[in-house]
Amino acid sequence: MVKKVMLLGVVGIFALSLNGCVTMRKNNDLEVQGLRNQVLALEAQLREKDNEINNLKESPVKFNEEVTVTEVVQASPKDIQTALKNAGFYKGAIDGKLGKGTRRATRKFQRANNLPADGKVGKNTWDLLKEYLNKKIK
């Protein structure tokens, strides 16, 4: 009788352990499925961002109504400061930093040349300003 009870106890413990394994497997399967869903969602977001990037590459980027990305000036900050100084509008050091003094001088130059005085050296401003790069006028 004791052997039967022990055998029944061992079988019972074995059955309970199998039930636990099945539960753990179900939990693992659910966790793996959740991770797969997250990966799919991230892949969809990545495709969407790639499409946005490709669309931006294909269309011109506008900074404002008049200036597009193709009109950005290819002048160094030192060239801008030198030209402004040679034209008599910039009094600071030519340090290659486009700070407040450079922007102020740019606005003065723009007003003197009937340009919109925004302090930014765009295509129209640089077209007039570059003439002063190698010669002093004022």
Secondary structure, DSSP 8 states (H G I E B T S, - for coil): -HHHHHHHHHHHHHHHHHHHHHHHHHHHHHHHHHHHHHHHHHHHHHHHHHHHHHHHHHS--BSSSS-BGGG-----HHHHHHHHHHTT---S---S---HHHHHHHHHHHHHTTS---S---HHHHHHHGGGSS----
